[in-house]
Amino acid sequence: MKLSVIMVAYNSETTVARSVRSFLEQDYADKELIVVDGASTDRTCDIIAEVADNAGMAGASISVVSEPDTGIYDGLNKGIGRATGGIIGLLHSNDVFASTGILSRVASAFEGCDLDAVYADVEFFPEHAPEKTTRRYRSGKFSPAQLGHGILPAHPTLFLKSDVFERFGRYDTSYKISGDFEFVARIFKDDSLAYRHFDEVWTRMQTGGASTSGIRSKVTLNVETLRACRTLGIKSNMAKLMVKYLRKLPEFLPAGWR
């Protein structure tokens, strides 16, 4: 079973080598990385080529397309259109897989099971200390009934069968930050989706992304999330969305305190 991993990048020269190496170090051989670069003005594409040239590919393939786009969701849609694997996941250009066996774990999760989606937990690390963990987001708390509270499984850990995109469509590019919420809510609100959560960390995510970088982004995130809920017929309001921040507080406690 071939696994496709999509990476959307833009001016990521300081982090992209680490992310690409994380993909190449996966012990699952039948894999491809599709990098969709938004016409970076730095050395992002050169660095990807250097890392690929110096790596023993071991059956893996890396393809790169660099051209202007309208944002991350446009880039993801381009990557989905180029994917040739039966399973599709993603890896942000400043994130890494938590271990070298993640893609093997994903493949085994789908084998012999009639699943459409699998997902796990994500850890966050600060920009200048990738060995540290500041927070763990536990996807096990998610259920479709909580979509109205803005609660999702960890999107960076979500792997889907490729036909899910044929059944439900791709990302809505009219969203700046909450396109992942709208897409995930769209598929998980449908009772026909078969999925499973794994109580494991699959991805380590660097803080400072579009949805975690300040008050203004939080406002945009919640306004767009509420719009998505109304569009999809999910009952929600701003008060319900605010409650999720209280629920996140235990994620910041030391492991022994949670």
C-alpha positions in Angstrom: 0.0 0.0 0.0 1.6 3.3 -1.1 1.4 6.2 1.3 1.4 9.8 0.0 2.6 12.6 2.3 1.8 16.2 1.2 4.0 19.1 2.4 3.0 22.7 1.7 5.9 25.1 2.0 6.6 28.8 1.6 10.0 30.4 2.6 10.7 27.4 4.9 14.5 27.3 4.5 15.2 27.2 8.2 13.0 24.1 8.9 12.3 22.2 5.7 15.4 20.1 5.7 14.5 18.6 9.1 11.0 17.9 7.9 12.1 16.2 4.7 14.6 14.1 6.6 11.9 13.0 8.9 9.9 11.7 5.9 13.0 10.0 4.4 13.9 8.3 7.7 10.5 6.5 7.8 11.1 2.8 7.7 8.1 2.2 5.4 9.5 1.9 1.9 6.5 2.5 -0.4 6.0 6.2 0.2 6.1 9.5 -1.7 6.5 13.1 -0.6 4.8 15.7 -2.6 6.1 19.2 -1.8 3.9 22.1 -3.0 5.9 25.3 -2.7 4.1 28.6 -3.0 6.9 30.2 -5.1 9.3 30.7 -2.2 11.8 33.5 -2.5 14.4 31.9 -0.3 16.3 28.6 -0.7 13.5 26.2 0.3 13.4 24.3 -3.0 17.2 24.2 -3.3 17.4 22.7 0.2 14.8 20.1 -0.6 16.8 19.0 -3.6 20.0 18.8 -1.6 18.5 16.7 1.1 16.9 14.4 -1.5 20.2 14.1 -3.4 22.1 13.1 -0.3 19.6 10.6 1.0 19.3 6.9 0.2 15.8 7.0 -1.1 15.0 3.3 -0.4 12.0 3.2 -2.8 10.7 6.6 -1.7 10.1 9.4 -4.1 10.0 13.2 -3.7 8.4 15.6 -6.1 8.4 19.3 -5.9 6.2 21.9 -7.6 6.9 25.6 -7.0 4.3 28.1 -8.2 2.2 30.9 -6.8 -1.0 29.8 -4.9 -3.8 31.3 -2.9 -2.7 29.8 0.4 -2.2 26.6 2.3 -5.5 25.0 1.3 -4.9 25.7 -2.4 -1.5 24.0 -1.9 -3.0 21.0 -0.1 -5.5 20.6 -3.0 -2.7 20.6 -5.5 -0.9 18.0 -3.5 -4.0 15.8 -3.3 -4.4 16.1 -7.1 -0.8 14.8 -7.5 -0.9 12.0 -5.0 -0.7 8.5 -6.3 -1.0 6.6 -3.0 -4.0 4.8 -1.6 -3.5 6.6 1.7 -2.9 10.4 2.0 -1.5 12.3 4.9 0.4 15.5 5.5 3.6 16.9 7.1 4.0 20.6 7.6 7.3 22.1 6.5 8.3 22.9 10.1 7.1 19.7 11.7 8.4 16.1 12.0 7.2 12.6 12.5 7.5 11.5 16.1 9.5 8.4 15.2 10.8 6.5 12.2 8.0 4.0 12.4 5.0 6.2 12.0 4.2 5.5 8.3 4.5 1.7 9.0 2.1 2.2 11.9 -0.4 4.0 9.6 -0.1 1.3 6.9 -0.7 -1.5 9.5 -3.7 0.4 10.9 -5.5 0.3 7.5 -4.5 -3.3 6.6 -7.4 -5.8 7.1 -9.7 -3.0 8.4 -12.5 -1.2 6.6 -11.3 2.2 7.8 -11.5 5.5 5.9 -9.4 7.5 8.4 -6.9 7.1 11.2 -5.4 9.7 13.5 -3.4 10.1 16.7 -2.0 12.7 19.0 0.4 15.6 18.4 3.1 17.2 20.5 4.2 20.8 20.2 7.8 22.0 20.5 9.3 25.6 20.6 11.1 26.9 17.6 14.6 27.0 19.1 14.3 23.8 21.2 12.9 20.9 19.1 13.9 18.4 21.7 11.4 19.9 24.3 7.7 19.3 24.5 5.5 22.2 25.6 2.1 20.5 25.1 0.4 17.3 23.9 -2.9 17.5 22.0 -4.9 14.3 22.7 -7.2 13.5 19.9 -9.0 10.8 21.9 -11.2 13.5 23.4 -12.7 14.1 20.0 -16.1 12.9 18.8 -18.3 14.3 16.0 -20.7 15.6 18.7 -18.0 18.1 19.7 -17.6 19.7 16.3 -19.9 22.5 17.5 -17.2 23.3 20.1 -14.5 23.6 17.5 -12.9 20.4 18.6 -11.1 18.2 16.0 -8.8 15.3 15.9 -5.2 16.5 15.4 -5.2 17.4 11.7 -1.4 16.9 11.2 -1.9 13.2 12.2 -4.9 12.5 10.0 -4.4 9.9 7.3 -7.2 9.3 4.8 -7.9 6.8 2.1 -7.7 8.6 -1.2 -11.3 8.0 -2.1 -12.4 10.1 0.9 -11.5 13.1 -1.2 -13.6 11.8 -4.1 -16.6 11.2 -1.8 -16.4 14.5 0.2 -14.4 16.9 -1.9 -11.2 18.8 -1.1 -10.3 21.8 1.1 -12.4 25.0 0.7 -9.9 27.7 -0.3 -12.2 30.5 0.8 -10.9 29.9 4.4 -7.6 31.5 5.6 -7.1 29.5 8.8 -10.1 27.2 9.4 -10.1 25.3 6.1 -8.8 22.3 8.0 -11.7 22.6 10.4 -14.3 22.9 7.6 -12.9 19.9 5.8 -12.5 17.6 8.8 -16.0 18.6 10.1 -17.5 17.9 6.7 -16.2 14.4 6.6 -16.6 13.5 10.3 -20.2 14.7 10.5 -21.1 12.0 8.0 -22.1 8.8 9.7 -20.6 6.7 6.9 -17.0 7.7 7.7 -15.2 4.8 9.5 -12.3 5.9 11.6 -10.0 5.0 14.6 -7.9 7.0 17.0 -4.6 5.7 18.3 -3.4 6.9 21.7 0.1 7.7 20.4 2.1 10.7 19.3 2.5 10.6 15.5 3.6 14.1 14.8 5.7 16.8 16.6 4.6 20.3 15.6 6.5 23.5 15.9 4.6 26.3 17.5 4.0 29.5 15.7 1.8 28.3 12.8 -1.1 30.2 11.2 -3.6 29.1 13.8 -1.3 29.5 16.9 0.4 32.8 16.4 -1.4 35.5 18.3 -4.8 37.0 19.2 -5.6 38.2 15.7 -5.2 34.7 14.3 -7.4 33.3 17.1 -10.2 35.8 16.2 -10.0 34.8 12.5 -9.9 31.2 13.5 -13.1 31.4 15.5 -15.0 33.6 13.1 -14.2 31.2 10.3 -14.9 28.1 12.4 -18.4 29.5 13.2 -19.0 30.2 9.6 -18.0 26.6 8.7 -20.4 25.2 11.4 -23.3 27.3 10.0 -22.5 26.2 6.5 -22.4 22.5 7.5 -25.5 22.7 9.7 -23.6 22.1 12.9 -25.1 23.8 15.9 -22.5 26.3 17.4 -22.0 29.7 18.7 -19.0 31.8 19.9 -19.5 30.9 23.5 -19.3 27.2 22.7 -16.1 27.8 20.7 -14.5 29.7 23.6 -15.0 26.7 26.0 -12.4 24.8 24.0 -9.6 27.0 25.3 -10.5 26.0 28.9 -10.4 22.4 27.9 -6.9 22.9 26.5 -5.4 24.0 29.8 -4.5 20.5 31.1 -2.5 19.9 27.9 0.1 22.4 29.2 0.6 20.6 32.5 3.7 18.4 33.1 3.1 14.7 32.1 2.8 13.5 35.7 0.1 16.1 36.5 -2.3 15.3 33.6 
